[in-house]
Amino acid sequence: MDEFWQAATTFPTVLFTAALVVVAGFWLLVPMGAAGTDCFDADVDAGALGLGGVPVSVSASLLIALSWFGCLTGSVLLARAGWPAALVHLLGAALLCASLLGSWWATRALVRPLAKLFPDEPGPSLHDFVGSTCTIRTGRVDADFGQAEVAARDGSTAVVQVRRNDGGPLALGSTGLLYAYDDAGAFFWVAPFDDVLDPRG
C-alpha cells in the first residue's frame, strides 16, 4: 500500500491525483443539486476532441480517471525497475504524455456506447416557426380553416394549420406571417405579409 501511495503522491501521478480529487468532489456535489452534469457543456466543445455525445463532465472524468490509473501503474513499475533517478524522472515525463494519449483513446472508445444513455437535444418545436413567413396552400384562410407551408431552419418544409380573425385578403399562393401559435387549437395565427416590409430585404 505504501508503494502505491508513494506513486500517487509523487511526479507524475500527483498531477492526476489532484485532478481526480477535484472530479470526486464534483460528483459528490451532483446528487446534492449543487452542480449539474451539463454545467460545462456551454464552455467546452468536447466534440472537437472526439469526446462528444456525453456531457463534458462525464468525458473529462473518464479522461482523468483513466490517465490517473495508467500513470499510477507506470509509476509503480518505474519505481520497481531500480534505474537511476534521473532516468526515472525522464521516463516519468514521457509516462505523463503517454497516459494522457492512451486515456484519450480509451475515453473516445467508451463515450460512444455511453452516448446512448444520454438523451439527445430537444427536437424542433412548432413555436420555432413563430415569426416566419409562410406560403398559403388553401383557397381561403379564416377563423375556422386554412393551411400554409413553412420552411424550417434546416431547409425542410412543413404544412401547418393557420387561422386569422379578420377578413383581409389571404389567397392561395400568397405570403403570410406566422405571428403566434395557439397550443389549444394546434394552429398558427397568420397575417398578410408584404416583402416590402421585410427588414431583411
N, C-alpha and C positions, 0 to 999 in steps of 0.2 A: 504493500500500500504506500509506503514511504517513497518508493521508486516512482510510482505514478503521480503522487502529489508533487514530487520534485520536478517531474517533467511538465506538469500542468502549470506550475508557477514560475517557470524559467523560460527564457527565449528559446524557440519562437512561439511555443504553445501558449505562453501567458497572454499574448495578444488576442488569441481566440478565446481564451478563458474569460478575459474581461468582457469581450463581446457576448459570450454565452451567458454571463451573469445578467447583462442588460436584457437579453432575449428572455431569460427566465422571469425577470421582473415584469417585463411587458405582458407575458402570457398569464402572470398572476393577476394583473390588473384587468385583463379582458373579462373574466367572469364577474368581476365586481362592477362592471359597467364604466370604469374609469378610462378605458381605451377600447377602440374598435378594431377589428381585423382589417378594415379597409381604410384606416386613418392615414396611411401613407400613399395610397393609390394615386392621389392627385399630384403628389410631389415627385414621384419617381416612375419612370417608364421602364418597368421590368421587361416588357416585350422586346425592347431594344437589345437586351442581353439574352434573349431566348427563354426567359423565365416567366412569360405572360401566361394568362389563363387562370391564375390563382391570385389572391391578394398579395401585395408586396411583402406584408409581414410574414406570410407563410413561406414564400420563396426565400426571403432573407434569413428566416430562422433555420430553414433546411440547409442553406448555404453555410451559415456559421457553425451549426452543429456538426455537419459533415467535415468541414475544414478543421474544427477542433479535434474531432476523433482521429482524422488522418494525421494531423500534426502531432498529437499526443502519442500515437502508435509509433510514428517515425522517430520522435524524440527518445522514447524508451529504447528503441533499437540502437540508436546512435550512442546512447549512454552505455549500453552493454557492449559496444564494439571495442572499447578500450583504446580508441585512437587519440592522437594528440588534441589538446583543447582547441588549438587554432583551426585544425581541420574540422572538428565537430561544429564550431561556430560557423564556419564557411558553409558546411553542409546544412546547418540549421537554416541559414538564409535561403538556400535552394529548396529546402523542405517546405518553407513558408509559401513560396511561389507554387511549388508542386501541389501542395494541399489545396490552395485556392483553385488552381486549374482543375484538379481532379474532382473537387466538390462541386464546382460549377457544372462540369459534365454530368455528374451524378444527379444534381438538382434538376437539370434540364430533363433528364430521363424520368424523374419522379413527378414533376409537375404536370406532365401530360396526362397520366391517368387521374391525378388529383383534381385536374380541372373539371372533371365530370361531377365532382362533389359540390361544386360551387355554381350557383345559378348564374345564367347569362344576364347581361344588362337588360333592363326593361325594354320591350319592343316599342315600336312607334305607337302613338296614341292618336285617336281621332282629333283630340284637342290640338294636335300639332298642325292641323290644316287651317285653324282659325287664323285669319289674316292673309290667306292665299286666294289667288284668283282661280276661277273655275270656268268651264265651258258648259252651258246649259244643254242637256241632251233630251229634253222633253218639249213638247209644243207649248206648254204653259207651266208657269210656276205660281202657285198661290198658297194660301194658308193650309191647304189640305194635300197638295200634290206637287211633285217636282223632283227631278233628278239632275245631277251635274257630274261632270268628270273633272277630277282634280289630280294634279301631279304631286307626288311625294318628293322629298329631297334626294332620294336615291335614283330618281328618274322614272320609277314605276307610276302607274296611274290607277285610280280607284273611282268607281261610280258611287256617289253618296246621295242621300236623300236631302233635299233642300226645300225650304219654305220661305215665304215672305208675307208680310202682313199689310202691304199696300198694293195699290193697283197699277203701279208703274210698269212700263214695258220690259219684259224679260223673255225674249222668244228663243226658239231653238237655234243653237249656234252662237248666241250672244255670250258676252263675258260678264261674269258676276264676281262679287267679292264675298267670301265667307267671313262674316264678322262675329259670329257667336255659334256655340254648339248647345243644343238642348239635350241634356242627358236623359230626361224622362221620355221624350219623344224620339230620341236617337236620330235627330236631323240637325242640319245647319240652317241658320238664318242667313239669307243671301240678299244682296242689294246689287243694283246695276253698277257696272264698273266701266269707266272710260279710261282708255290708255293715256289720254292727255293728262289725267290726274295722277298718274303713277309717278311717285317721286324718283323711282329708279330709272325712269326714262330720261 
